[in-house]
Amino acid sequence: MGKKDANAARLPVDQYRKQIGKQDYKKTKPALRATRLKAEAKRSAPGIRDTILVLLAVLVFLLGVYAFFYLNLSTELNLDNDVD
């Protein structure tokens, strides 16, 4: 009699976990494999953020090189004008 009472008073969390477990067994192997591959691809694929950071770094580098040469050439031109 005590055993029946103990089984009847399950926690809702335990019932939920059991229900989830039953649903997971219903999935076929190809469906589980596809879900796993999709999750792995999502984790390993380079995101938009990484691409934007790389492009931004290249742009900053090119801008720095351009500024360096611009400043060097502009000072040389000013020196040539002062000689006259």
GIQUI-V218976 format. One record per helix or strand of 2 or more residues. SS is the DSSP state (a for helix, b for strand). FROM is the first residue (numbers start at 1). TO is the last residue. If there is no record, write none. Layout:
SS:FROM:TO, SS:FROM:TO
This chain:
a:2:8, a:12:26, a:29:44, a:48:83
